[in-house]
């Protein structure tokens, strides 16, 4: 797999994908393979590979992940990943025509409360910190109309999920009235893989740590993070990483 320092690329137009460091060996041999992850089961329809465009896309996807983690506390049960079966059941129920509106109303109220209860946020912050500490960034060299299309549809937005609920877990600037993908939530064509020669592992001064690179991105853009990605901003402030980054 190719390796490049993030300082040497044009981050504004880069297609970013992040993954657990344990996946790098497999990716270097087989490339990226489309799949539907546990958290997307019952939501996404086809297997795809997701990516974000530019630093702002990265900030937005992490902001959306934090929103999702907070909202997902609704389905928590004791034990590691014990919430997955119940979570899938909730997604199944949400697709039932008659029950949909009742469940959506209840879920909206619960999610609204969860976003305002600090322990739910802190638990989600800890999960996100673990994700970032064990992940790395990949740069994808994708070809428009071969690997993906800017005109492609976001399968989640195109389904009959409650728009108010979706808006609460999607990035702040998402266009909920459009079925098209947003720049932070892009994906390849369904069932398309990405070969190793189209993938570059990004590093920063020799480190491939996702959090190190994320902080570098924030420091080297003019983005008002508090406005664009308020939950990411709150997460970084909770760990005092923004202050640390300014001192560096």
C-alpha positions as CSV (number, residue, x, y, z in Angstrom):
1,X,0.0,0.0,0.0
2,X,1.2,3.5,-0.8
3,X,2.0,5.8,2.1
4,X,2.0,9.6,2.0
5,X,2.2,12.4,4.5
6,X,-1.0,14.4,4.7
7,X,1.0,17.6,4.5
8,X,1.8,16.8,0.9
9,X,-1.8,16.4,-0.4
10,X,-4.6,18.8,-1.4
11,X,-6.9,18.0,1.5
12,X,-9.7,20.1,0.0
13,X,-10.5,17.7,-2.7
14,X,-9.3,14.4,-1.2
15,X,-11.6,11.4,-0.8
16,X,-11.1,10.3,2.8
17,X,-12.0,6.9,4.3
18,X,-11.1,5.9,7.9
19,X,-10.8,2.3,9.2
20,X,-9.5,0.4,12.1
21,X,-5.7,-0.2,12.0
22,X,-6.2,-3.9,12.3
23,X,-7.7,-3.8,8.8
24,X,-4.7,-2.4,7.1
25,X,-2.9,-5.7,6.4
26,X,-6.0,-7.1,4.7
27,X,-6.7,-3.9,2.8
28,X,-3.1,-3.8,1.5
29,X,-3.7,-7.3,0.0
30,X,-7.4,-7.2,-1.0
31,X,-8.3,-3.6,-1.1
32,X,-11.6,-2.2,0.3
33,X,-14.6,-4.5,0.0
34,X,-18.2,-3.2,0.1
35,X,-20.3,-4.2,3.1
36,X,-23.1,-3.2,5.4
37,X,-21.8,-2.7,8.9
38,X,-23.6,-3.7,12.1
39,X,-24.8,-0.1,12.7
40,X,-26.2,0.1,9.1
41,X,-28.1,-3.1,9.2
42,X,-31.8,-2.5,8.5
43,X,-30.9,1.0,7.2
44,X,-28.7,0.6,4.2
45,X,-30.0,-1.6,1.4
46,X,-26.9,-2.4,-0.7
47,X,-23.2,-3.0,0.1
48,X,-21.0,0.1,-0.5
49,X,-17.8,1.8,0.6
50,X,-18.3,5.2,2.2
51,X,-16.0,8.2,2.1
52,X,-16.0,11.9,2.8
53,X,-14.7,14.8,0.6
54,X,-12.2,17.2,2.1
55,X,-11.5,18.1,5.7
56,X,-15.0,19.5,6.2
57,X,-16.4,16.2,5.1
58,X,-14.3,14.5,7.7
59,X,-15.4,16.9,10.4
60,X,-19.0,16.3,9.4
61,X,-18.8,12.5,9.3
62,X,-17.4,12.4,12.8
63,X,-20.0,14.8,14.0
64,X,-22.7,12.6,12.5
65,X,-21.1,9.5,14.1
66,X,-21.2,11.2,17.5
67,X,-24.9,12.1,17.0
68,X,-25.6,8.5,16.0
69,X,-23.7,7.1,19.0
70,X,-25.7,9.3,21.4
71,X,-29.0,8.5,19.8
72,X,-28.1,4.8,19.7
73,X,-27.9,4.6,23.5
74,X,-31.6,4.1,23.2
75,X,-31.0,0.5,22.3
76,X,-28.3,-0.2,24.9
77,X,-28.5,-3.5,26.7
78,X,-25.9,-5.0,29.1
79,X,-22.9,-6.7,27.6
80,X,-20.6,-6.0,24.7
81,X,-22.5,-5.5,21.5
82,X,-25.6,-6.9,23.2
83,X,-27.6,-4.0,21.8
84,X,-27.2,-5.1,18.2
85,X,-30.2,-7.6,18.0
86,X,-32.5,-5.1,19.7
87,X,-31.2,-2.3,17.5
88,X,-32.0,-4.4,14.4
89,X,-35.4,-5.1,15.8
90,X,-36.0,-1.3,16.2
91,X,-34.9,-0.7,12.6
92,X,-37.3,-3.5,11.4
93,X,-40.2,-1.9,13.4
94,X,-39.4,1.5,12.0
95,X,-40.1,0.1,8.5
96,X,-43.6,-1.1,9.3
97,X,-46.1,1.3,7.7
98,X,-48.7,1.5,10.6
99,X,-46.3,1.5,13.5
100,X,-43.8,3.8,11.8
101,X,-45.4,7.1,12.9
102,X,-46.0,6.0,16.5
103,X,-42.5,4.7,16.9
104,X,-40.9,7.7,15.2
105,X,-42.8,10.0,17.6
106,X,-41.5,8.1,20.6
107,X,-38.0,7.8,19.3
108,X,-37.8,11.5,18.5
109,X,-38.7,12.4,22.1
110,X,-36.2,9.9,23.5
111,X,-33.4,11.1,21.2
112,X,-34.2,14.7,22.0
113,X,-33.8,13.9,25.7
114,X,-30.6,11.9,25.1
115,X,-28.9,14.7,23.3
116,X,-29.4,16.8,26.4
117,X,-28.4,14.3,29.1
118,X,-24.7,14.5,29.8
119,X,-24.0,10.9,30.7
120,X,-25.3,9.7,27.3
121,X,-22.9,12.2,25.6
122,X,-19.9,11.2,27.8
123,X,-20.4,7.5,27.1
124,X,-20.6,8.2,23.4
125,X,-17.5,10.4,23.6
126,X,-15.6,7.5,25.2
127,X,-16.6,5.2,22.3
128,X,-15.6,7.8,19.8
129,X,-12.2,8.3,21.5
130,X,-11.5,4.6,21.3
131,X,-12.5,4.6,17.6
132,X,-10.2,7.5,16.8
133,X,-7.3,6.1,18.8
134,X,-7.5,2.8,16.9
135,X,-8.2,4.1,13.4
136,X,-6.2,5.6,10.5
137,X,-7.1,7.6,7.4
138,X,-6.9,6.3,3.8
139,X,-6.9,8.4,0.7
140,X,-8.9,6.9,-2.1
141,X,-8.1,7.6,-5.8
142,X,-11.6,7.2,-7.2
143,X,-12.9,7.8,-10.8
144,X,-16.2,9.6,-11.3
145,X,-18.8,7.5,-13.1
146,X,-16.6,4.4,-12.7
147,X,-16.3,4.1,-9.0
148,X,-19.0,6.5,-7.9
149,X,-21.3,9.3,-9.1
150,X,-22.0,12.7,-7.5
151,X,-25.6,12.1,-8.6
152,X,-26.0,8.9,-6.7
153,X,-28.8,8.5,-4.1
154,X,-28.4,8.3,-0.3
155,X,-30.4,5.1,0.3
156,X,-31.3,6.2,3.9
157,X,-32.7,9.6,2.8
158,X,-34.6,7.9,0.0
159,X,-36.5,5.6,2.4
160,X,-39.6,6.4,4.5
161,X,-37.7,7.1,7.7
162,X,-38.9,10.0,9.8
163,X,-37.1,13.0,8.4
164,X,-37.0,14.7,11.8
165,X,-35.3,11.7,13.3
166,X,-32.8,11.5,10.5
167,X,-32.0,15.2,10.8
168,X,-31.1,14.7,14.4
169,X,-28.4,12.1,13.5
170,X,-27.2,13.5,10.2
171,X,-24.5,16.2,10.0
172,X,-25.8,19.7,10.6
173,X,-25.6,20.9,7.0
174,X,-27.2,17.9,5.4
175,X,-29.8,18.6,2.7
176,X,-32.7,16.5,4.0
177,X,-35.1,17.5,1.2
178,X,-32.7,16.0,-1.4
179,X,-32.2,12.3,-1.9
180,X,-28.7,12.8,-3.2
181,X,-25.6,12.0,-1.2
182,X,-24.0,14.8,0.9
183,X,-20.3,15.5,0.6
184,X,-19.6,14.0,4.0
185,X,-21.6,10.8,3.4
186,X,-20.4,9.8,-0.1
187,X,-20.3,6.2,-1.3
188,X,-19.1,4.0,-4.2
189,X,-21.5,2.3,-6.5
190,X,-23.1,-0.7,-4.9
191,X,-21.0,-3.8,-4.8
192,X,-17.9,-2.0,-6.1
193,X,-14.6,-2.8,-4.4
194,X,-11.5,-0.5,-4.4
195,X,-8.2,-2.1,-5.4
196,X,-5.0,-1.6,-3.3
197,X,-3.4,0.5,-6.0
198,X,-6.1,3.1,-5.5
199,X,-5.6,3.4,-1.7
200,X,-3.0,5.4,0.1
201,X,-2.3,5.2,3.9
202,X,-2.0,8.8,5.3
203,X,0.5,9.7,8.0
204,X,1.5,12.8,9.8
205,X,5.2,13.0,10.7
206,X,5.3,9.2,10.7
207,X,2.2,8.7,12.7
208,X,-0.9,7.1,11.2
209,X,-3.1,7.8,14.2
210,X,-6.5,9.1,13.1
211,X,-6.8,11.5,16.0
212,X,-3.4,13.1,15.3
213,X,-4.4,13.7,11.7
214,X,-7.9,15.0,12.6
215,X,-6.3,17.6,15.0
216,X,-3.9,18.6,12.3
217,X,-6.8,19.1,9.9
218,X,-8.6,21.3,12.3
219,X,-5.5,23.4,12.9
220,X,-4.8,23.8,9.2
221,X,-8.3,24.8,8.0
222,X,-10.3,28.0,8.5
223,X,-13.4,26.1,9.4
224,X,-15.4,27.2,12.4
225,X,-15.7,23.8,13.9
226,X,-18.2,24.9,16.6
227,X,-20.6,26.0,13.8
228,X,-20.0,23.2,11.3
229,X,-19.7,20.2,13.7
230,X,-20.9,21.2,17.2
231,X,-20.8,17.6,18.6
232,X,-17.3,17.0,17.4
233,X,-16.3,20.4,18.9
234,X,-17.9,19.4,22.2
235,X,-16.1,16.0,22.1
236,X,-12.7,17.6,21.5
237,X,-13.3,20.1,24.3
238,X,-14.3,17.4,26.7
239,X,-10.9,15.8,26.2
240,X,-9.3,19.2,26.0
241,X,-7.8,18.3,22.7
242,X,-8.5,21.6,21.0
243,X,-6.4,23.4,23.6
244,X,-3.6,20.9,23.3
245,X,-3.7,21.3,19.5
246,X,-3.4,25.1,19.8
247,X,-0.3,24.7,22.0
248,X,1.3,22.4,19.5
